[in-house]
Amino acid sequence: MCGIAGLYYPATPKPVDPARIQAMADAQAHRGPDGSGVWTAPGVGLGHRRLSIIDVAGSPQPMASQDGALTVTYNGEIYNFAELRAELQALGAVFVTAGDTEVLLHGWAAWGAAMLDRLNGMFAFALHDTRRQSLFLARDRLGVKPLHYVELADGAVAFASELKGLLAHPLVRRVPDIRAVEDYLAFGYVPDDACLVSGVKKLPAGHCLLIERGKPVPAPSRWWDVDFSKRATGSAKALEEELTALLREAVTSRMVSDVPLGAFLSGGVDSSAVVALMAEASRGAVRTCTIGFDESSLDERKYADEIAQRFATQHRERVVAADDFSLIDTLVHAFDEPFADASALATYRVCELAREDVTVALSGDGADEAFAGYRRYKFQAAEERVRGLVPASVRTNVFGTLGRWYPKADWAPRPLRAKTTLLALAEDGAEGYARSVGVTTPALRAALFTAAARTALGGHRAEDRYVRSMRDAPARDALDRAQYADFQHWLPGDILTKADRTSMAVSLEAREPLLDYRLVEFAAKLPVGMRLHGGQGKWLLKKAMERYLPKDILYRPKMGFVTPISAWFRGALADEAARLASSRVLAGTGWFNATTIAQLADDHRSGRADHGRTLWQLVMLERAMARLFG
C-alpha cells in the first residue's frame, strides 16, 4: 500500500522539478513510510511513497520497464499477480522483480488498457508510455483506492492519492466549492463526483483516463460497472455452494503477504465470516483485534471473543471511551475533506490497535452493499410495494400532507419514524431513497444557507445524483436500484474512504475480501429473495456461513457503532456548538446563516430538539475548511 503523486504536461513537455514531485509525495508519507522515489523526464514526473508488503526488498517505485519506455507509480495490491505473471511469461515477458508492480508494466505492453479487465485487486496507478506519449490513470472497480487530479494554470495535470498531495503544489487554487458543501451537508461525506476544493476531481471507481500529448484532457471512461439486470438460475443450495467457493477464493487470495497479516474482528457476521475462512486456510493462528467501548450498549466484545475462541485466533482487544472525540483534529487531517461518519473514530482506533501487531488487516467491509444487509433496503422494498398499490396523485396529496404535519422523531427507530416514511411514500422510489440515505433534509440545508449560497448553487441539489443513478441503473427491481446507487456513491464516498484514510493514517494496509469483484458480480445476479428474505438481509451469505458460524452470531440484530454525539453537544462540546454561529471560517464564505446555526445549537443544548448530527457535520466542516482554506 502506498501513496502516489505526479505531474504531466499534455501540450508541451515542460521541465519538471523533482523536488516538487517529492514534496507532493512526502505530503502523503503516512501512506508509505518504508521508502520513496521520484522519476522525471521532459513533461512528466512521478512520485511514490512505499509501504512494503510484497517483495519487501525489491520492487522500488516509480518502476520502469527494462527498455525504459514505460514507467509506473502504483498504489494497491493485485491479488492475481502470480497468475498474470505466468501468463505474461508465456507471452515472452521477462521479470526482474518478485512483486506485483511489474505485472502492470508487462500487462500494458501486452494488452494496453484491456489489461484492467484481467486485474483482480485494489489499485490506483499512473503509467507513462514514452512511445505513445501518454499518461494512463486507472482506479479499481469499486474505488477501494483513491486518486485525485486537477488541471493547473501552467498546463500540467497534477495527481495524487490524497488531496493533501495535490495541495503541496503551489499552483493548486484553494477555493471552496459550494456544490460540494451542499453534497456534504446532505450525505455527511463529499461524494466521489465532487470535491470541496474547486477544480479538483476524483477519478471515479471503475474508470480510467488516457491523457495524450497534444490533445485536450478528456473525460474519464468507465471500464467496469456492476450489473443488476441479470438473474442467476439454479437452486438455493447450488448458489450457496458457488458463493462459498467464491468467498474462500476471495479471502485466501488476500492472505498473500510478506509482512505480518491479521484481521479486524467486530463479532458481526461479515468480519466473523472473514476470520472463519482465514482460519480454515491458515496453518497458524490468525491474528485478530477488536475495539470495545466503556458503554455496554455499544460494546460487542463478547461476540468477538466468541469467534476468537471458536477459531483459536491470537486475539487482542482494547477498550476506549465512547466519547473519544479527542480524535477530531486527527481525523480532519487524515480525511482532508469534511467527513461526518462518526464511526471513523472507532475505525481509526481499531486500525491503530492492529498496526501495533500487523501491517496488513482483512476487513468485512462491503457485504452490506453487495448482499443487501442494511435495514434501509428492507424499508425501501416495502415502501416500493406501497407505491405500486397507490396512485402517485393520491400518495402525493395524502402521504405528503400527513408527512408535513406529523411530528419529527429522529430519535426513534425507522419503523416508528412515521414522518420519514410518509414523506418517502409521497415521492417516487428514487426520490424517497435519495432522502433516506441523507443526514440533512433539503429544507434544513436551505435554512442553513444564505440567499447568496442558494443563488451560487444554481439549482444544484445533492439528491439528484442518487435519483439519476437509480433511474439509469442496469437493474430489474427496486432493491437492485437502491444497491446500485449505493455502489456508485455511498460505498466509495463513505465506507471505502473511511477505511482507506483511517488505515493509511497509521500506515496499515486494509484489504476487503467481501468486495472481490467476482463476489460482487455474483451477488448482483442473485434473485431478490436470496438477498433479502423474510425481512432478513444477506440471506444467502448467512446460509452459506451456517457451517462455520453459530446462529447467535449470524442472526443477532445488527449493532454497528453509534457515537453519543447528541450527548457531546449538551456536554463537553456544547461550547463548540455555540461557537459555530460566530465562526470566522464559516462566516467568511458568506454561505451560512448564523442565526439558524445559533438556533440549532441553542435548541439542542436546551433539549428542545436533537440536532446532534447536524452540529457534528458543521464542526467537521468548519475544521476542514480552516485547514484547507485558512
C-alpha positions in Angstrom: 0.0 0.0 0.0 1.4 3.3 -1.0 0.9 7.0 -1.9 1.4 8.2 -5.4 1.7 11.7 -7.0 2.8 13.2 -10.2 2.6 15.8 -13.0 2.1 15.6 -16.7 2.1 18.3 -19.3 -0.2 17.3 -22.2 0.5 20.2 -24.5 4.3 20.9 -24.2 6.9 18.7 -22.5 8.0 21.3 -20.0 10.7 20.5 -17.4 9.5 19.0 -14.2 11.3 19.8 -10.9 11.9 16.6 -9.0 11.7 18.5 -5.7 8.1 19.4 -6.5 7.2 15.8 -7.1 9.0 14.8 -3.9 7.0 17.4 -1.9 3.7 16.1 -3.3 4.7 12.5 -2.4 6.0 13.4 1.0 2.8 15.1 2.0 1.4 11.5 2.0 4.4 9.9 3.8 2.0 8.1 6.2 0.8 6.1 3.2 4.3 4.8 2.6 6.8 5.1 5.4 9.2 2.4 4.1 10.6 4.2 1.1 10.2 6.9 -1.5 11.1 7.5 -5.1 10.9 10.2 -7.8 11.3 9.8 -11.6 11.2 12.7 -14.1 11.5 13.1 -17.8 10.6 16.0 -20.2 6.9 16.8 -19.4 6.3 14.2 -16.8 7.2 13.4 -13.2 6.1 10.5 -11.0 6.5 10.2 -7.2 5.9 7.3 -4.8 5.8 6.6 -1.1 6.1 2.9 -0.3 4.5 0.7 2.4 6.4 -2.6 1.7 4.0 -5.6 1.6 5.1 -7.9 -1.3 8.7 -8.3 -2.4 9.8 -6.2 0.5 13.5 -5.9 -0.5 12.7 -5.4 -4.2 10.1 -3.6 -6.4 11.1 0.0 -5.8 8.9 2.7 -7.4 8.5 4.5 -9.7 9.3 1.4 -11.7 10.5 1.5 -15.3 10.4 -1.3 -17.9 13.7 -2.7 -18.9 13.7 -0.7 -22.1 12.8 2.5 -20.3 9.7 3.1 -22.4 7.2 2.6 -19.6 7.2 3.9 -16.0 4.6 3.3 -13.4 3.7 4.6 -9.9 1.2 2.4 -8.2 -0.9 2.1 -5.0 -2.6 -1.1 -4.1 -2.4 -4.9 -4.5 -3.1 -7.1 -7.5 -4.2 -10.4 -5.9 -3.9 -12.5 -9.0 -0.5 -11.2 -9.9 1.1 -14.6 -9.9 -1.3 -16.0 -12.5 -0.9 -12.9 -14.6 2.8 -13.1 -14.3 2.8 -16.7 -15.6 0.5 -15.7 -18.5 2.8 -12.8 -19.4 5.9 -15.0 -19.2 4.3 -17.4 -21.6 4.0 -14.4 -24.0 7.7 -13.8 -23.6 7.9 -11.3 -20.8 11.0 -11.4 -18.6 10.5 -10.3 -15.0 13.3 -8.9 -12.8 11.3 -8.5 -9.6 9.1 -10.7 -7.4 6.2 -8.3 -6.8 3.0 -7.3 -8.4 4.1 -3.8 -9.7 6.0 -5.2 -12.7 2.9 -7.0 -13.9 1.4 -3.6 -14.7 4.3 -2.8 -17.0 4.3 -6.0 -18.9 0.5 -6.1 -18.9 0.3 -2.7 -20.5 2.9 -3.7 -23.1 0.9 -6.8 -24.0 -2.7 -5.7 -23.7 -2.8 -1.9 -23.2 -5.8 -0.6 -21.3 -7.6 -4.0 -21.8 -5.3 -5.4 -19.0 -7.6 -3.7 -16.5 -10.2 -6.5 -17.1 -7.6 -9.1 -16.1 -6.7 -7.4 -12.8 -8.3 -8.6 -9.5 -7.3 -6.1 -6.9 -7.5 -2.7 -5.3 -5.4 -0.1 -7.1 -4.8 3.4 -8.4 -1.9 3.9 -10.7 -0.3 6.2 -13.2 1.6 4.7 -16.1 3.7 6.8 -18.5 4.3 5.5 -22.0 7.1 7.3 -23.9 6.3 5.7 -27.2 2.6 6.6 -27.1 3.4 10.0 -25.4 0.7 9.4 -22.9 -0.1 9.1 -19.2 -2.7 6.5 -18.2 -4.5 6.8 -14.9 -6.7 4.0 -13.6 -8.7 3.2 -10.5 -10.0 -0.2 -9.3 -13.6 -1.4 -9.9 -15.2 -0.5 -6.5 -13.0 2.5 -5.6 -11.0 1.0 -2.7 -8.0 3.1 -3.5 -8.3 6.9 -4.1 -6.9 9.1 -6.9 -7.4 12.9 -7.1 -6.3 15.1 -10.1 -6.5 18.7 -11.2 -5.6 20.8 -14.3 -3.2 23.6 -13.3 -2.8 27.1 -14.8 0.6 26.2 -16.3 -1.0 23.4 -18.4 0.0 20.5 -16.1 -2.3 17.8 -14.9 -1.4 17.0 -11.3 -2.5 13.8 -9.5 -2.1 12.3 -6.0 -3.6 9.6 -3.8 -4.9 12.2 -1.3 -6.0 15.8 -1.6 -3.1 16.9 0.6 -0.7 15.6 -2.1 -2.2 18.0 -4.6 -2.2 20.9 -2.2 1.5 20.6 -1.8 1.7 22.0 -5.3 1.7 25.9 -5.2 -0.5 26.3 -8.3 -3.5 24.4 -6.9 -6.1 27.2 -6.2 -7.6 26.8 -2.7 -11.2 27.9 -3.4 -14.1 26.1 -1.8 -16.9 24.7 -4.0 -20.4 25.5 -2.7 -21.8 22.4 -4.5 -19.6 20.1 -2.5 -20.7 21.8 0.7 -24.3 21.1 -0.3 -23.4 17.5 -1.0 -21.5 17.1 2.3 -24.4 18.5 4.3 -26.8 16.2 2.6 -24.8 13.0 3.0 -22.1 13.5 5.6 -19.3 13.0 3.1 -18.2 14.6 -0.1 -19.1 12.2 -2.9 -16.6 10.9 -5.4 -18.1 13.1 -8.2 -17.4 16.3 -6.1 -14.5 17.9 -4.2 -14.5 20.7 -1.6 -11.6 22.3 -3.4 -13.0 23.8 -6.6 -11.5 22.3 -9.8 -10.1 19.1 -8.2 -11.6 15.9 -9.4 -11.6 12.3 -8.2 -11.1 9.6 -10.8 -14.3 7.6 -10.3 -14.3 4.0 -9.3 -14.0 1.6 -12.2 -12.8 4.4 -14.5 -9.6 5.2 -16.4 -8.2 8.3 -18.0 -5.8 8.4 -21.0 -4.1 11.7 -21.4 -2.1 12.0 -24.7 0.4 14.6 -25.7 -1.0 17.3 -27.9 -4.6 16.5 -27.1 -7.1 18.1 -24.6 -7.6 16.2 -21.3 -10.7 14.0 -21.9 -13.3 12.9 -19.5 -12.6 9.6 -17.8 -14.1 6.5 -19.3 -15.8 3.7 -17.4 -14.1 0.3 -17.7 -16.3 -1.7 -15.2 -19.7 -1.4 -13.7 -21.8 -3.7 -11.5 -24.8 -5.1 -13.4 -28.1 -6.0 -11.6 -30.1 -6.6 -14.7 -29.4 -10.4 -14.9 -30.6 -13.2 -12.7 -28.7 -16.3 -11.7 -30.5 -19.6 -12.1 -30.2 -22.7 -10.0 -31.3 -24.0 -6.6 -30.5 -22.1 -3.4 -28.2 -25.0 -2.4 -26.2 -24.8 -5.7 -25.9 -21.0 -5.4 -24.9 -21.4 -1.8 -22.0 -23.7 -2.8 -20.9 -21.3 -5.5 -20.9 -18.5 -3.0 -18.9 -20.4 -0.5 -16.2 -21.2 -3.2 -16.1 -17.5 -4.2 -15.7 -16.5 -0.5 -12.9 -18.9 0.1 -11.0 -17.7 -3.0 -11.6 -14.0 -2.1 -10.2 -14.5 1.4 -7.2 -16.7 0.5 -6.1 -14.5 -2.3 -5.9 -11.6 0.1 -3.8 -13.6 2.6 -0.7 -13.3 0.4 1.8 -11.1 2.2 5.5 -10.9 3.1 4.7 -9.0 6.3 2.5 -9.8 9.3 -1.2 -10.1 8.5 -4.3 -10.2 10.6 -8.0 -9.2 10.6 -10.4 -6.9 12.2 -13.0 -8.8 14.3 -16.1 -7.0 15.5 -18.2 -10.1 16.2 -20.6 -9.2 13.4 -21.5 -11.5 10.5 -19.1 -10.1 8.0 -15.8 -9.9 10.0 -16.6 -13.2 11.6 -17.0 -14.8 8.1 -13.7 -13.4 7.0 -11.9 -14.7 10.2 -13.6 -18.2 9.8 -12.3 -18.5 6.2 -8.8 -17.2 7.2 -8.6 -19.8 10.0 -9.6 -22.6 7.5 -6.8 -21.5 5.2 -4.1 -20.7 7.7 -1.5 -23.0 9.2 -1.1 -20.9 12.2 -3.3 -18.8 14.5 -5.0 -15.9 12.8 -4.2 -12.6 14.4 -7.4 -10.7 15.3 -8.2 -7.5 17.1 -11.3 -5.6 18.3 -12.2 -2.4 19.9 -14.5 -2.4 23.0 -16.4 0.6 24.4 -16.9 1.7 28.0 -20.7 1.8 27.4 -22.2 -1.7 27.4 -24.9 -0.8 24.8 -22.1 -0.2 22.3 -19.8 -3.0 23.2 -19.6 -6.1 21.0 -16.5 -7.6 22.6 -18.4 -10.7 23.9 -19.3 -11.6 20.3 -15.8 -11.0 19.1 -14.4 -13.1 21.9 -16.8 -16.0 21.0 -15.4 -16.0 17.4 -11.8 -15.7 18.6 -12.2 -18.7 20.9 -14.1 -20.7 18.2 -11.3 -20.3 15.8 -8.4 -20.1 18.3 -7.2 -16.8 17.0 -4.4 -14.8 18.5 -6.8 -12.1 19.8 -6.1 -8.6 21.1 -8.7 -6.1 22.3 -8.7 -2.6 23.7 -11.4 -0.6 25.5 -11.8 3.0 24.5 -14.2 5.7 25.7 -17.4 6.1 23.7 -16.9 9.9 23.9 -13.5 9.6 22.2 -13.8 13.0 20.4 -10.2 13.8 21.1 -9.5 12.4 17.6 -11.4 15.2 15.8 -8.3 17.0 14.6 -6.5 13.7 13.7 -9.4 12.8 11.5 -9.7 16.2 9.9 -6.0 15.9 8.9 -6.5 12.3 7.7 -9.6 12.9 5.5 -8.7 16.4 4.2 -12.3 17.0 3.1 -15.0 17.0 5.9 -16.2 13.6 6.9 -19.1 13.2 9.4 -19.5 9.5 9.7 -18.6 9.3 13.4 -17.8 5.6 13.1 -14.5 6.8 11.7 -13.5 7.4 15.4 -13.8 3.7 16.1 -12.3 2.7 12.8 -9.2 4.8 13.4 -8.8 3.2 16.9 -9.1 -0.4 15.6 -6.6 0.4 12.8 -4.2 1.9 15.4 -4.5 -1.3 17.5 -4.0 -3.6 14.5 -0.9 -1.7 13.4 0.9 -2.5 16.7 0.9 -6.1 15.6 0.4 -6.4 11.8 1.0 -4.4 8.6 -2.0 -5.9 6.7 -5.5 -6.4 8.1 -8.5 -8.0 6.4 -11.9 -6.4 7.0 -15.6 -7.3 6.4 -16.4 -4.1 4.5 -18.7 -4.4 1.5 -21.0 -7.3 2.4 -23.9 -5.0 3.4 -23.8 -3.3 0.0 -23.3 -6.5 -2.0 -25.8 -8.7 -0.2 -28.4 -6.1 0.9 -27.5 -6.0 4.6 -28.7 -2.5 5.5 -32.1 -2.1 7.1 -32.8 0.7 4.6 -33.1 -1.8 1.8 -35.9 -3.6 3.6 -37.7 -0.3 4.1 -37.2 0.7 0.5 -38.6 -2.6 -0.8 -41.6 -2.3 1.5 -42.2 1.3 0.5 -42.0 0.5 -3.2 -44.7 -2.2 -2.7 -47.0 0.5 -1.3 -46.1 2.9 -4.1 -47.1 0.2 -6.6 -50.5 -0.1 -5.0 -51.4 3.6 -4.5 -51.6 6.1 -7.4 -49.0 8.8 -7.4 -51.5 11.6 -7.1 -53.0 10.0 -4.0 -49.6 9.4 -2.5 -48.5 13.0 -3.1 -51.7 14.5 -1.7 -52.4 12.2 1.2 -49.0 11.0 2.4 -47.3 14.3 1.6 -49.8 16.2 3.7 -49.7 13.8 6.6 -45.9 13.7 6.5 -45.6 17.5 6.7 -47.9 17.7 9.7 -46.6 14.6 11.5 -44.2 15.4 14.4 -40.5 14.7 13.7 -38.9 11.8 15.7 -35.4 11.3 14.6 -34.6 9.6 17.9 -37.0 6.7 17.1 -36.2 3.5 15.2 -37.0 3.9 11.4 -40.3 1.9 11.6 -41.6 4.4 14.2 -40.5 7.5 12.3 -43.8 7.9 10.5 -42.9 11.4 9.3 -39.9 10.0 7.4 -41.9 7.1 6.0 -44.9 9.2 5.0 -42.7 11.8 3.2 -40.8 9.0 1.4 -44.1 7.4 0.3 -45.3 10.8 -1.2 -42.3 10.7 -3.6 -41.3 8.2 -6.2 -38.8 5.4 -5.3 -35.7 7.2 -6.4 -36.5 10.4 -4.6 -37.6 8.6 -1.5 -34.4 6.5 -1.3 -32.2 9.6 -2.0 -33.8 11.3 1.0 -33.5 8.1 3.2 -29.7 7.9 2.7 -29.2 11.6 3.6 -28.5 13.1 7.0 -30.0 16.5 6.5 -33.1 17.4 4.5 -33.2 19.9 1.7 -35.3 22.2 3.9 -32.7 22.2 6.6 -29.9 22.9 4.2 -31.9 25.8 2.7 -32.3 27.2 6.2 -28.6 26.8 6.9 -27.6 28.6 3.6 -27.9 32.3 2.9 -29.6 33.6 -0.1 -26.2 34.2 -1.7 -25.4 30.5 -1.2 -28.7 29.3 -2.7 -28.0 31.5 -5.7 -24.5 30.2 -6.1 -25.8 26.6 -6.1 -27.6 27.4 -9.3 -30.1 24.7 -8.8 -27.6 22.0 -7.8 -29.2 19.5 -5.4 -27.3 16.7 -3.7 -30.0 14.1 -4.0 -30.1 14.4 -7.8 -27.1 12.1 -8.3 -28.9 9.3 -6.4 -32.1 9.9 -8.5 -30.1 9.7 -11.7 -28.2 6.6 -10.7 -31.4 4.8 -9.7 -33.3 5.7 -12.8 -30.4 4.8 -15.1 -29.4 1.6 -13.2 -28.9 -1.7 -15.0 -31.5 -3.2 -12.8 -34.8 -5.1 -12.6 -36.1 -4.3 -9.1 -36.3 -1.6 -6.5 -33.8 -3.3 -4.4 -31.4 -3.6 -7.3 -31.7 0.1 -8.0 -31.0 1.1 -4.4 -28.0 -1.2 -4.1 -26.7 0.1 -7.5 -26.9 3.7 -6.3 -25.1 2.8 -3.1 -22.3 1.2 -5.1 -21.9 4.5 -7.1 -22.0 6.9 -4.2 -22.2 5.6 -0.6 -19.6 2.8 -0.9 -16.7 4.8 -2.5 -17.7 8.1 -0.8 -18.2 6.9 2.8 -17.3 3.3 3.5 -14.2 2.9 1.4 -12.9 6.5 2.1 -13.3 5.8 5.8 -11.4 2.5 5.5 -8.6 4.0 3.3 -7.9 7.2 5.3 -8.1 5.7 8.8 -5.9 2.7 7.9 -3.4 4.7 5.9 -3.2 7.3 8.6 -1.4 4.7 10.7 0.4 3.0 7.8 -1.8 -0.1 7.8 -3.0 -1.9 4.6 -6.6 -2.8 4.8 -8.0 -5.4 2.4 -11.7 -6.0 1.7 -12.2 -9.7 0.5 -16.0 -9.3 0.5 -15.6 -6.7 -2.3 -13.8 -9.1 -4.6 -15.4 -8.1 -7.9 -16.4 -11.7 -8.7 -18.3 -11.9 -5.4 -20.0 -8.5 -6.2 -21.0 -9.7 -9.7 -22.3 -12.9 -8.3 -24.4 -11.1 -5.6 -25.8 -8.6 -8.1 -27.3 -11.6 -10.1 -28.9 -13.2 -7.1 -32.7 -13.3 -7.0 -34.0 -10.6 -4.7 -35.3 -13.3 -2.3 -31.8 -14.6 -1.8 -30.5 -11.2 -0.8 -33.5 -10.0 1.3 -35.7 -12.8 2.6 -38.4 -12.5 5.3 -37.0 -9.2 6.3 -33.5 -10.7 6.7 -30.7 -9.1 4.7 -27.7 -11.0 3.4 -29.8 -14.2 3.4 -27.7 -16.4 1.2 -24.5 -15.2 2.7 -25.7 -16.2 6.2 -26.9 -19.6 4.9 -23.5 -20.2 3.4 -21.8 -19.4 6.7 -24.0 -21.6 8.9 -21.4 -24.3 8.5 -18.8 -22.0 10.1 -20.6 -19.6 12.5 -23.1 -20.1 15.3 -26.6 -18.8 14.8 -26.4 -16.3 17.6 -23.7 -14.5 15.6 -25.4 -14.9 12.2 -28.9 -13.9 13.2 -28.5 -11.4 16.1 -29.6 -7.8 15.5 -27.1 -5.6 13.7 -25.4 -3.2 16.1 -22.9 -1.1 14.3 -21.1 1.8 16.1 -23.2 4.7 17.3 -21.4 7.6 18.9 -23.2 9.5 21.6 -22.9 12.7 19.5 -26.1 14.3 20.8 -24.8 14.0 24.4 -21.5 15.5 23.4 -23.1 18.7 22.3 -25.1 19.0 25.5 -21.9 18.4 27.5 -18.2 18.6 26.6 -18.8 20.0 23.1 -21.7 22.4 23.9 -19.4 25.5 23.7 -18.0 24.2 20.4 -21.5 24.1 19.0 -22.3 27.6 20.3 -19.1 28.9 18.7 -20.1 27.8 15.2 -22.5 30.7 14.8 -19.6 33.2 15.1 -17.0 31.1 13.3 -14.9 33.4 11.1 -14.3 30.4 8.8 -17.9 29.8 8.0 -18.8 33.5 8.0 -16.0 34.3 5.6 -17.7 32.2 2.9 -20.9 34.3 3.1 -22.8 31.0 2.7 -24.1 30.3 6.2 -26.9 31.7 8.1 -25.5 32.4 11.6 -29.0 32.9 13.1 -30.0 29.4 12.0 -26.8 27.8 13.4 -27.2 29.6 16.7 -30.8 28.4 17.0 -29.8 24.8 16.2 -27.1 24.9 18.9 -29.4 26.5 21.5 -32.4 24.2 20.8 -30.1 21.2 21.1 -28.4 22.3 24.3 -31.8 23.0 25.9 -33.2 19.7 24.9 -36.0 21.2 22.8 -34.7 19.3 19.7 -32.0 16.9 18.7 -29.6 18.4 16.2 -26.5 16.5 17.3 -25.7 15.0 13.8 -26.1 18.4 12.1 -23.9 20.1 14.7 -21.3 17.3 14.2 -21.4 17.9 10.5 -20.9 21.7 11.0 -18.0 21.2 13.4 -16.2 18.8 10.9 -16.9 21.1 8.0 -15.6 24.2 9.9 -12.4 22.4 10.9 -11.8 21.0 7.4 -12.3 24.4 5.8 -10.0 26.1 8.3 -7.3 23.5 7.4 -7.9 23.7 3.6 -8.5 27.4 3.2 -7.2 29.1 6.3 
